[in-house]
Amino acid sequence: MEKSISNYINSLFENYEDFYIPSPHRGYNLDEMDNDFFKSLSKIIEFRESGNLSSQTSRRLITHLMADYIRNLVIERL
């Protein structure tokens, strides 16, 4: 069940390529990560308000986006 949910969320991101935070890499600083996060979050909100995303899909995208952001913060701090 968990795998199918993960696959579903990943498929959402394949359809919405703009909502993506790259994984940390050498030279990817926290300011860039913050900018990418807020840019993606703004796009999700914009799509939701324009009626192009359902509330359920937008919640899932935001949850996934936040999880990636937090994971990247932890990786960056280690």
PyMOL Python script that loads the backbone (N, CA, C, O; Angstrom):
from pymol import cmd

cmd.read_pdbstr("""\
ATOM      1  N   MET A   1       0.834  -1.203   0.000  1.00  0.00           N
ATOM      2  CA  MET A   1       0.000   0.000   0.000  1.00  0.00           C
ATOM      3  C   MET A   1       0.871   1.257   0.000  1.00  0.00           C
ATOM      4  O   MET A   1       0.642   2.185  -0.776  1.00  0.00           O
ATOM      5  N   GLU A   2       1.891   1.271   0.897  1.00  0.00           N
ATOM      6  CA  GLU A   2       2.764   2.433   0.985  1.00  0.00           C
ATOM      7  C   GLU A   2       3.492   2.668  -0.341  1.00  0.00           C
ATOM      8  O   GLU A   2       3.678   3.812  -0.758  1.00  0.00           O
ATOM      9  N   LYS A   3       3.898   1.592  -0.993  1.00  0.00           N
ATOM     10  CA  LYS A   3       4.603   1.711  -2.272  1.00  0.00           C
ATOM     11  C   LYS A   3       3.691   2.311  -3.341  1.00  0.00           C
ATOM     12  O   LYS A   3       4.141   3.120  -4.152  1.00  0.00           O
ATOM     13  N   SER A   4       2.421   1.926  -3.350  1.00  0.00           N
ATOM     14  CA  SER A   4       1.508   2.476  -4.351  1.00  0.00           C
ATOM     15  C   SER A   4       1.254   3.965  -4.105  1.00  0.00           C
ATOM     16  O   SER A   4       1.101   4.733  -5.055  1.00  0.00           O
ATOM     17  N   ILE A   5       1.208   4.371  -2.846  1.00  0.00           N
ATOM     18  CA  ILE A   5       1.048   5.790  -2.527  1.00  0.00           C
ATOM     19  C   ILE A   5       2.281   6.563  -2.993  1.00  0.00           C
ATOM     20  O   ILE A   5       2.168   7.636  -3.586  1.00  0.00           O
ATOM     21  N   SER A   6       3.446   6.006  -2.719  1.00  0.00           N
ATOM     22  CA  SER A   6       4.690   6.636  -3.156  1.00  0.00           C
ATOM     23  C   SER A   6       4.742   6.751  -4.676  1.00  0.00           C
ATOM     24  O   SER A   6       5.135   7.788  -5.209  1.00  0.00           O
ATOM     25  N   ASN A   7       4.351   5.697  -5.367  1.00  0.00           N
ATOM     26  CA  ASN A   7       4.323   5.726  -6.834  1.00  0.00           C
ATOM     27  C   ASN A   7       3.347   6.781  -7.336  1.00  0.00           C
ATOM     28  O   ASN A   7       3.623   7.479  -8.312  1.00  0.00           O
ATOM     29  N   TYR A   8       2.202   6.892  -6.664  1.00  0.00           N
ATOM     30  CA  TYR A   8       1.204   7.887  -7.064  1.00  0.00           C
ATOM     31  C   TYR A   8       1.758   9.303  -6.909  1.00  0.00           C
ATOM     32  O   TYR A   8       1.627  10.132  -7.809  1.00  0.00           O
ATOM     33  N   ILE A   9       2.372   9.567  -5.769  1.00  0.00           N
ATOM     34  CA  ILE A   9       2.930  10.899  -5.528  1.00  0.00           C
ATOM     35  C   ILE A   9       4.037  11.200  -6.532  1.00  0.00           C
ATOM     36  O   ILE A   9       4.122  12.313  -7.052  1.00  0.00           O
ATOM     37  N   ASN A  10       4.882  10.211  -6.805  1.00  0.00           N
ATOM     38  CA  ASN A  10       5.932  10.414  -7.808  1.00  0.00           C
ATOM     39  C   ASN A  10       5.332  10.695  -9.178  1.00  0.00           C
ATOM     40  O   ASN A  10       5.863  11.510  -9.932  1.00  0.00           O
ATOM     41  N   SER A  11       4.230  10.026  -9.507  1.00  0.00           N
ATOM     42  CA  SER A  11       3.593  10.274 -10.804  1.00  0.00           C
ATOM     43  C   SER A  11       3.017  11.688 -10.863  1.00  0.00           C
ATOM     44  O   SER A  11       2.991  12.297 -11.932  1.00  0.00           O
ATOM     45  N   LEU A  12       2.557  12.215  -9.733  1.00  0.00           N
ATOM     46  CA  LEU A  12       2.079  13.597  -9.704  1.00  0.00           C
ATOM     47  C   LEU A  12       3.202  14.549 -10.078  1.00  0.00           C
ATOM     48  O   LEU A  12       3.006  15.493 -10.844  1.00  0.00           O
ATOM     49  N   PHE A  13       4.379  14.292  -9.528  1.00  0.00           N
ATOM     50  CA  PHE A  13       5.505  15.170  -9.811  1.00  0.00           C
ATOM     51  C   PHE A  13       5.994  15.023 -11.240  1.00  0.00           C
ATOM     52  O   PHE A  13       6.555  15.968 -11.794  1.00  0.00           O
ATOM     53  N   GLU A  14       5.799  13.872 -11.848  1.00  0.00           N
ATOM     54  CA  GLU A  14       6.153  13.723 -13.259  1.00  0.00           C
ATOM     55  C   GLU A  14       5.251  14.609 -14.113  1.00  0.00           C
ATOM     56  O   GLU A  14       5.681  15.136 -15.140  1.00  0.00           O
ATOM     57  N   ASN A  15       4.005  14.771 -13.688  1.00  0.00           N
ATOM     58  CA  ASN A  15       3.064  15.606 -14.433  1.00  0.00           C
ATOM     59  C   ASN A  15       3.261  17.094 -14.157  1.00  0.00           C
ATOM     60  O   ASN A  15       2.877  17.935 -14.969  1.00  0.00           O
ATOM     61  N   TYR A  16       3.846  17.412 -13.034  1.00  0.00           N
ATOM     62  CA  TYR A  16       4.054  18.807 -12.641  1.00  0.00           C
ATOM     63  C   TYR A  16       5.542  19.018 -12.390  1.00  0.00           C
ATOM     64  O   TYR A  16       5.975  19.146 -11.244  1.00  0.00           O
ATOM     65  N   GLU A  17       6.317  19.054 -13.462  1.00  0.00           N
ATOM     66  CA  GLU A  17       7.769  19.116 -13.358  1.00  0.00           C
ATOM     67  C   GLU A  17       8.266  20.376 -12.657  1.00  0.00           C
ATOM     68  O   GLU A  17       9.378  20.383 -12.129  1.00  0.00           O
ATOM     69  N   ASP A  18       7.471  21.434 -12.640  1.00  0.00           N
ATOM     70  CA  ASP A  18       7.918  22.680 -12.021  1.00  0.00           C
ATOM     71  C   ASP A  18       7.975  22.587 -10.501  1.00  0.00           C
ATOM     72  O   ASP A  18       8.640  23.400  -9.859  1.00  0.00           O
ATOM     73  N   PHE A  19       7.292  21.615  -9.921  1.00  0.00           N
ATOM     74  CA  PHE A  19       7.230  21.501  -8.470  1.00  0.00           C
ATOM     75  C   PHE A  19       8.309  20.529  -8.013  1.00  0.00           C
ATOM     76  O   PHE A  19       8.011  19.383  -7.677  1.00  0.00           O
ATOM     77  N   TYR A  20       9.531  20.969  -7.997  1.00  0.00           N
ATOM     78  CA  TYR A  20      10.624  20.051  -7.716  1.00  0.00           C
ATOM     79  C   TYR A  20      11.735  20.787  -6.994  1.00  0.00           C
ATOM     80  O   TYR A  20      12.111  21.897  -7.373  1.00  0.00           O
ATOM     81  N   ILE A  21      12.255  20.162  -5.953  1.00  0.00           N
ATOM     82  CA  ILE A  21      13.437  20.677  -5.281  1.00  0.00           C
ATOM     83  C   ILE A  21      14.559  19.684  -5.554  1.00  0.00           C
ATOM     84  O   ILE A  21      14.448  18.520  -5.171  1.00  0.00           O
ATOM     85  N   PRO A  22      15.628  20.112  -6.202  1.00  0.00           N
ATOM     86  CA  PRO A  22      16.717  19.175  -6.464  1.00  0.00           C
ATOM     87  C   PRO A  22      17.353  18.693  -5.169  1.00  0.00           C
ATOM     88  O   PRO A  22      17.326  19.397  -4.160  1.00  0.00           O
ATOM     89  N   SER A  23      17.917  17.512  -5.196  1.00  0.00           N
ATOM     90  CA  SER A  23      18.651  17.006  -4.039  1.00  0.00           C
ATOM     91  C   SER A  23      19.909  17.841  -3.853  1.00  0.00           C
ATOM     92  O   SER A  23      20.457  18.373  -4.819  1.00  0.00           O
ATOM     93  N   PRO A  24      20.364  17.955  -2.613  1.00  0.00           N
ATOM     94  CA  PRO A  24      21.575  18.739  -2.376  1.00  0.00           C
ATOM     95  C   PRO A  24      22.762  18.163  -3.151  1.00  0.00           C
ATOM     96  O   PRO A  24      22.872  16.950  -3.330  1.00  0.00           O
ATOM     97  N   HIS A  25      23.616  19.021  -3.592  1.00  0.00           N
ATOM     98  CA  HIS A  25      24.845  18.600  -4.249  1.00  0.00           C
ATOM     99  C   HIS A  25      25.908  19.629  -3.894  1.00  0.00           C
ATOM    100  O   HIS A  25      25.602  20.682  -3.335  1.00  0.00           O
ATOM    101  N   ARG A  26      27.111  19.329  -4.211  1.00  0.00           N
ATOM    102  CA  ARG A  26      28.192  20.252  -3.886  1.00  0.00           C
ATOM    103  C   ARG A  26      27.895  21.622  -4.514  1.00  0.00           C
ATOM    104  O   ARG A  26      27.651  21.727  -5.717  1.00  0.00           O
ATOM    105  N   GLY A  27      27.919  22.650  -3.691  1.00  0.00           N
ATOM    106  CA  GLY A  27      27.662  23.988  -4.192  1.00  0.00           C
ATOM    107  C   GLY A  27      26.190  24.407  -4.156  1.00  0.00           C
ATOM    108  O   GLY A  27      25.865  25.544  -4.499  1.00  0.00           O
ATOM    109  N   TYR A  28      25.293  23.498  -3.742  1.00  0.00           N
ATOM    110  CA  TYR A  28      23.862  23.831  -3.650  1.00  0.00           C
ATOM    111  C   TYR A  28      23.622  24.347  -2.245  1.00  0.00           C
ATOM    112  O   TYR A  28      23.457  23.558  -1.314  1.00  0.00           O
ATOM    113  N   ASN A  29      23.600  25.664  -2.078  1.00  0.00           N
ATOM    114  CA  ASN A  29      23.520  26.216  -0.728  1.00  0.00           C
ATOM    115  C   ASN A  29      22.078  26.360  -0.245  1.00  0.00           C
ATOM    116  O   ASN A  29      21.124  26.161  -0.998  1.00  0.00           O
ATOM    117  N   LEU A  30      21.952  26.708   1.018  1.00  0.00           N
ATOM    118  CA  LEU A  30      20.626  26.785   1.631  1.00  0.00           C
ATOM    119  C   LEU A  30      19.768  27.893   1.024  1.00  0.00           C
ATOM    120  O   LEU A  30      18.549  27.748   0.935  1.00  0.00           O
ATOM    121  N   ASP A  31      20.378  28.982   0.610  1.00  0.00           N
ATOM    122  CA  ASP A  31      19.594  30.053  -0.028  1.00  0.00           C
ATOM    123  C   ASP A  31      18.960  29.570  -1.324  1.00  0.00           C
ATOM    124  O   ASP A  31      17.801  29.874  -1.603  1.00  0.00           O
ATOM    125  N   GLU A  32      19.723  28.814  -2.119  1.00  0.00           N
ATOM    126  CA  GLU A  32      19.174  28.249  -3.359  1.00  0.00           C
ATOM    127  C   GLU A  32      18.032  27.292  -3.047  1.00  0.00           C
ATOM    128  O   GLU A  32      17.004  27.293  -3.724  1.00  0.00           O
ATOM    129  N   MET A  33      18.226  26.469  -2.004  1.00  0.00           N
ATOM    130  CA  MET A  33      17.201  25.502  -1.636  1.00  0.00           C
ATOM    131  C   MET A  33      15.930  26.224  -1.189  1.00  0.00           C
ATOM    132  O   MET A  33      14.825  25.825  -1.558  1.00  0.00           O
ATOM    133  N   ASP A  34      16.086  27.288  -0.395  1.00  0.00           N
ATOM    134  CA  ASP A  34      14.928  28.079   0.034  1.00  0.00           C
ATOM    135  C   ASP A  34      14.206  28.678  -1.169  1.00  0.00           C
ATOM    136  O   ASP A  34      12.980  28.625  -1.255  1.00  0.00           O
ATOM    137  N   ASN A  35      14.967  29.242  -2.086  1.00  0.00           N
ATOM    138  CA  ASN A  35      14.361  29.845  -3.279  1.00  0.00           C
ATOM    139  C   ASN A  35      13.600  28.812  -4.097  1.00  0.00           C
ATOM    140  O   ASN A  35      12.485  29.076  -4.548  1.00  0.00           O
ATOM    141  N   ASP A  36      14.200  27.628  -4.293  1.00  0.00           N
ATOM    142  CA  ASP A  36      13.532  26.566  -5.047  1.00  0.00           C
ATOM    143  C   ASP A  36      12.248  26.125  -4.353  1.00  0.00           C
ATOM    144  O   ASP A  36      11.226  25.902  -5.002  1.00  0.00           O
ATOM    145  N   PHE A  37      12.308  26.000  -3.024  1.00  0.00           N
ATOM    146  CA  PHE A  37      11.138  25.575  -2.259  1.00  0.00           C
ATOM    147  C   PHE A  37       9.994  26.574  -2.422  1.00  0.00           C
ATOM    148  O   PHE A  37       8.870  26.187  -2.745  1.00  0.00           O
ATOM    149  N   PHE A  38      10.279  27.860  -2.198  1.00  0.00           N
ATOM    150  CA  PHE A  38       9.213  28.859  -2.255  1.00  0.00           C
ATOM    151  C   PHE A  38       8.706  29.077  -3.674  1.00  0.00           C
ATOM    152  O   PHE A  38       7.531  29.386  -3.872  1.00  0.00           O
ATOM    153  N   LYS A  39       9.573  28.921  -4.654  1.00  0.00           N
ATOM    154  CA  LYS A  39       9.144  29.018  -6.052  1.00  0.00           C
ATOM    155  C   LYS A  39       8.155  27.886  -6.363  1.00  0.00           C
ATOM    156  O   LYS A  39       7.116  28.116  -6.982  1.00  0.00           O
ATOM    157  N   SER A  40       8.488  26.666  -5.929  1.00  0.00           N
ATOM    158  CA  SER A  40       7.601  25.526  -6.169  1.00  0.00           C
ATOM    159  C   SER A  40       6.295  25.670  -5.399  1.00  0.00           C
ATOM    160  O   SER A  40       5.221  25.400  -5.934  1.00  0.00           O
ATOM    161  N   LEU A  41       6.389  26.096  -4.145  1.00  0.00           N
ATOM    162  CA  LEU A  41       5.191  26.287  -3.329  1.00  0.00           C
ATOM    163  C   LEU A  41       4.276  27.345  -3.953  1.00  0.00           C
ATOM    164  O   LEU A  41       3.057  27.171  -3.983  1.00  0.00           O
ATOM    165  N   SER A  42       4.850  28.420  -4.443  1.00  0.00           N
ATOM    166  CA  SER A  42       4.059  29.471  -5.094  1.00  0.00           C
ATOM    167  C   SER A  42       3.344  28.948  -6.328  1.00  0.00           C
ATOM    168  O   SER A  42       2.191  29.297  -6.579  1.00  0.00           O
ATOM    169  N   LYS A  43       4.031  28.107  -7.102  1.00  0.00           N
ATOM    170  CA  LYS A  43       3.406  27.547  -8.304  1.00  0.00           C
ATOM    171  C   LYS A  43       2.247  26.629  -7.939  1.00  0.00           C
ATOM    172  O   LYS A  43       1.208  26.651  -8.598  1.00  0.00           O
ATOM    173  N   ILE A  44       2.416  25.822  -6.893  1.00  0.00           N
ATOM    174  CA  ILE A  44       1.331  24.939  -6.460  1.00  0.00           C
ATOM    175  C   ILE A  44       0.121  25.781  -6.059  1.00  0.00           C
ATOM    176  O   ILE A  44      -1.006  25.489  -6.461  1.00  0.00           O
ATOM    177  N   ILE A  45       0.359  26.819  -5.271  1.00  0.00           N
ATOM    178  CA  ILE A  45      -0.737  27.690  -4.829  1.00  0.00           C
ATOM    179  C   ILE A  45      -1.392  28.374  -6.026  1.00  0.00           C
ATOM    180  O   ILE A  45      -2.617  28.464  -6.103  1.00  0.00           O
ATOM    181  N   GLU A  46      -0.578  28.850  -6.950  1.00  0.00           N
ATOM    182  CA  GLU A  46      -1.107  29.504  -8.153  1.00  0.00           C
ATOM    183  C   GLU A  46      -1.981  28.546  -8.964  1.00  0.00           C
ATOM    184  O   GLU A  46      -3.072  28.917  -9.398  1.00  0.00           O
ATOM    185  N   PHE A  47      -1.504  27.315  -9.169  1.00  0.00           N
ATOM    186  CA  PHE A  47      -2.284  26.320  -9.914  1.00  0.00           C
ATOM    187  C   PHE A  47      -3.572  25.991  -9.174  1.00  0.00           C
ATOM    188  O   PHE A  47      -4.618  25.819  -9.799  1.00  0.00           O
ATOM    189  N   ARG A  48      -3.508  25.901  -7.848  1.00  0.00           N
ATOM    190  CA  ARG A  48      -4.693  25.575  -7.048  1.00  0.00           C
ATOM    191  C   ARG A  48      -5.729  26.688  -7.159  1.00  0.00           C
ATOM    192  O   ARG A  48      -6.913  26.425  -7.368  1.00  0.00           O
ATOM    193  N   GLU A  49      -5.281  27.924  -7.020  1.00  0.00           N
ATOM    194  CA  GLU A  49      -6.209  29.050  -7.069  1.00  0.00           C
ATOM    195  C   GLU A  49      -6.826  29.234  -8.451  1.00  0.00           C
ATOM    196  O   GLU A  49      -7.943  29.737  -8.571  1.00  0.00           O
ATOM    197  N   SER A  50      -6.107  28.830  -9.491  1.00  0.00           N
ATOM    198  CA  SER A  50      -6.640  28.963 -10.848  1.00  0.00           C
ATOM    199  C   SER A  50      -7.567  27.805 -11.215  1.00  0.00           C
ATOM    200  O   SER A  50      -8.177  27.810 -12.285  1.00  0.00           O
ATOM    201  N   GLY A  51      -7.673  26.812 -10.328  1.00  0.00           N
ATOM    202  CA  GLY A  51      -8.562  25.685 -10.574  1.00  0.00           C
ATOM    203  C   GLY A  51      -7.933  24.550 -11.361  1.00  0.00           C
ATOM    204  O   GLY A  51      -8.625  23.611 -11.755  1.00  0.00           O
ATOM    205  N   ASN A  52      -6.619  24.627 -11.596  1.00  0.00           N
ATOM    206  CA  ASN A  52      -5.941  23.577 -12.353  1.00  0.00           C
ATOM    207  C   ASN A  52      -5.492  22.395 -11.502  1.00  0.00           C
ATOM    208  O   ASN A  52      -5.040  21.384 -12.039  1.00  0.00           O
ATOM    209  N   LEU A  53      -5.612  22.514 -10.180  1.00  0.00           N
ATOM    210  CA  LEU A  53      -5.283  21.413  -9.268  1.00  0.00           C
ATOM    211  C   LEU A  53      -6.422  21.245  -8.279  1.00  0.00           C
ATOM    212  O   LEU A  53      -6.994  22.227  -7.806  1.00  0.00           O
ATOM    213  N   SER A  54      -6.746  20.013  -7.972  1.00  0.00           N
ATOM    214  CA  SER A  54      -7.739  19.776  -6.924  1.00  0.00           C
ATOM    215  C   SER A  54      -7.083  20.047  -5.575  1.00  0.00           C
ATOM    216  O   SER A  54      -5.857  20.065  -5.468  1.00  0.00           O
ATOM    217  N   SER A  55      -7.892  20.256  -4.559  1.00  0.00           N
ATOM    218  CA  SER A  55      -7.332  20.504  -3.227  1.00  0.00           C
ATOM    219  C   SER A  55      -6.568  19.280  -2.733  1.00  0.00           C
ATOM    220  O   SER A  55      -5.536  19.414  -2.077  1.00  0.00           O
ATOM    221  N   GLN A  56      -7.070  18.093  -3.045  1.00  0.00           N
ATOM    222  CA  GLN A  56      -6.391  16.869  -2.617  1.00  0.00           C
ATOM    223  C   GLN A  56      -5.018  16.747  -3.282  1.00  0.00           C
ATOM    224  O   GLN A  56      -4.033  16.422  -2.619  1.00  0.00           O
ATOM    225  N   THR A  57      -4.954  17.001  -4.564  1.00  0.00           N
ATOM    226  CA  THR A  57      -3.676  16.917  -5.277  1.00  0.00           C
ATOM    227  C   THR A  57      -2.713  17.982  -4.775  1.00  0.00           C
ATOM    228  O   THR A  57      -1.527  17.707  -4.592  1.00  0.00           O
ATOM    229  N   SER A  58      -3.205  19.185  -4.553  1.00  0.00           N
ATOM    230  CA  SER A  58      -2.318  20.244  -4.070  1.00  0.00           C
ATOM    231  C   SER A  58      -1.795  19.922  -2.676  1.00  0.00           C
ATOM    232  O   SER A  58      -0.633  20.202  -2.381  1.00  0.00           O
ATOM    233  N   ARG A  59      -2.625  19.341  -1.814  1.00  0.00           N
ATOM    234  CA  ARG A  59      -2.153  18.935  -0.482  1.00  0.00           C
ATOM    235  C   ARG A  59      -1.063  17.881  -0.590  1.00  0.00           C
ATOM    236  O   ARG A  59      -0.060  17.938   0.121  1.00  0.00           O
ATOM    237  N   ARG A  60      -1.263  16.919  -1.483  1.00  0.00           N
ATOM    238  CA  ARG A  60      -0.242  15.874  -1.662  1.00  0.00           C
ATOM    239  C   ARG A  60       1.061  16.451  -2.200  1.00  0.00           C
ATOM    240  O   ARG A  60       2.143  16.080  -1.744  1.00  0.00           O
ATOM    241  N   LEU A  61       0.961  17.354  -3.163  1.00  0.00           N
ATOM    242  CA  LEU A  61       2.166  17.974  -3.711  1.00  0.00           C
ATOM    243  C   LEU A  61       2.900  18.784  -2.643  1.00  0.00           C
ATOM    244  O   LEU A  61       4.125  18.721  -2.545  1.00  0.00           O
ATOM    245  N   ILE A  62       2.155  19.540  -1.847  1.00  0.00           N
ATOM    246  CA  ILE A  62       2.775  20.344  -0.792  1.00  0.00           C
ATOM    247  C   ILE A  62       3.414  19.447   0.257  1.00  0.00           C
ATOM    248  O   ILE A  62       4.514  19.738   0.726  1.00  0.00           O
ATOM    249  N   THR A  63       2.750  18.369   0.632  1.00  0.00           N
ATOM    250  CA  THR A  63       3.314  17.429   1.603  1.00  0.00           C
ATOM    251  C   THR A  63       4.613  16.834   1.082  1.00  0.00           C
ATOM    252  O   THR A  63       5.600  16.755   1.813  1.00  0.00           O
ATOM    253  N   HIS A  64       4.614  16.417  -0.168  1.00  0.00           N
ATOM    254  CA  HIS A  64       5.811  15.834  -0.773  1.00  0.00           C
ATOM    255  C   HIS A  64       6.924  16.880  -0.876  1.00  0.00           C
ATOM    256  O   HIS A  64       8.087  16.583  -0.603  1.00  0.00           O
ATOM    257  N   LEU A  65       6.568  18.080  -1.263  1.00  0.00           N
ATOM    258  CA  LEU A  65       7.527  19.169  -1.383  1.00  0.00           C
ATOM    259  C   LEU A  65       8.168  19.471  -0.030  1.00  0.00           C
ATOM    260  O   LEU A  65       9.384  19.639   0.060  1.00  0.00           O
ATOM    261  N   MET A  66       7.351  19.540   1.021  1.00  0.00           N
ATOM    262  CA  MET A  66       7.871  19.817   2.362  1.00  0.00           C
ATOM    263  C   MET A  66       8.766  18.690   2.852  1.00  0.00           C
ATOM    264  O   MET A  66       9.795  18.945   3.478  1.00  0.00           O
ATOM    265  N   ALA A  67       8.388  17.450   2.578  1.00  0.00           N
ATOM    266  CA  ALA A  67       9.214  16.312   2.990  1.00  0.00           C
ATOM    267  C   ALA A  67      10.580  16.366   2.312  1.00  0.00           C
ATOM    268  O   ALA A  67      11.601  16.133   2.959  1.00  0.00           O
ATOM    269  N   ASP A  68      10.607  16.669   1.021  1.00  0.00           N
ATOM    270  CA  ASP A  68      11.881  16.792   0.304  1.00  0.00           C
ATOM    271  C   ASP A  68      12.720  17.934   0.865  1.00  0.00           C
ATOM    272  O   ASP A  68      13.933  17.804   1.022  1.00  0.00           O
ATOM    273  N   TYR A  69      12.077  19.035   1.160  1.00  0.00           N
ATOM    274  CA  TYR A  69      12.784  20.199   1.689  1.00  0.00           C
ATOM    275  C   TYR A  69      13.422  19.875   3.039  1.00  0.00           C
ATOM    276  O   TYR A  69      14.590  20.188   3.271  1.00  0.00           O
ATOM    277  N   ILE A  70      12.652  19.251   3.924  1.00  0.00           N
ATOM    278  CA  ILE A  70      13.174  18.893   5.250  1.00  0.00           C
ATOM    279  C   ILE A  70      14.300  17.874   5.119  1.00  0.00           C
ATOM    280  O   ILE A  70      15.322  17.985   5.797  1.00  0.00           O
ATOM    281  N   ARG A  71      14.117  16.882   4.252  1.00  0.00           N
ATOM    282  CA  ARG A  71      15.168  15.881   4.027  1.00  0.00           C
ATOM    283  C   ARG A  71      16.447  16.560   3.541  1.00  0.00           C
ATOM    284  O   ARG A  71      17.541  16.244   4.008  1.00  0.00           O
ATOM    285  N   ASN A  72      16.305  17.486   2.609  1.00  0.00           N
ATOM    286  CA  ASN A  72      17.471  18.182   2.077  1.00  0.00           C
ATOM    287  C   ASN A  72      18.153  19.044   3.137  1.00  0.00           C
ATOM    288  O   ASN A  72      19.379  19.150   3.155  1.00  0.00           O
ATOM    289  N   LEU A  73      17.361  19.662   4.022  1.00  0.00           N
ATOM    290  CA  LEU A  73      17.951  20.439   5.113  1.00  0.00           C
ATOM    291  C   LEU A  73      18.784  19.551   6.024  1.00  0.00           C
ATOM    292  O   LEU A  73      19.891  19.919   6.419  1.00  0.00           O
ATOM    293  N   VAL A  74      18.254  18.389   6.354  1.00  0.00           N
ATOM    294  CA  VAL A  74      18.976  17.457   7.220  1.00  0.00           C
ATOM    295  C   VAL A  74      20.260  16.997   6.540  1.00  0.00           C
ATOM    296  O   VAL A  74      21.320  16.973   7.167  1.00  0.00           O
ATOM    297  N   ILE A  75      20.173  16.633   5.271  1.00  0.00           N
ATOM    298  CA  ILE A  75      21.355  16.185   4.530  1.00  0.00           C
ATOM    299  C   ILE A  75      22.395  17.299   4.476  1.00  0.00           C
ATOM    300  O   ILE A  75      23.588  17.049   4.646  1.00  0.00           O
ATOM    301  N   GLU A  76      21.948  18.509   4.245  1.00  0.00           N
ATOM    302  CA  GLU A  76      22.862  19.646   4.130  1.00  0.00           C
ATOM    303  C   GLU A  76      23.570  19.924   5.453  1.00  0.00           C
ATOM    304  O   GLU A  76      24.723  20.356   5.462  1.00  0.00           O
ATOM    305  N   ARG A  77      22.892  19.681   6.557  1.00  0.00           N
ATOM    306  CA  ARG A  77      23.459  19.966   7.881  1.00  0.00           C
ATOM    307  C   ARG A  77      24.413  18.874   8.364  1.00  0.00           C
ATOM    308  O   ARG A  77      25.207  19.118   9.272  1.00  0.00           O
ATOM    309  N   LEU A  78      24.354  17.680   7.780  1.00  0.00           N
ATOM    310  CA  LEU A  78      25.216  16.573   8.240  1.00  0.00           C
ATOM    311  C   LEU A  78      26.619  16.697   7.733  1.00  0.00           C
ATOM    312  O   LEU A  78      27.460  15.849   8.031  1.00  0.00           O
TER     313      LEU A  78
END
""", "prot")
cmd.dss("prot")
cmd.show_as("cartoon", "prot")
cmd.util.cbc("prot")
cmd.orient("prot")
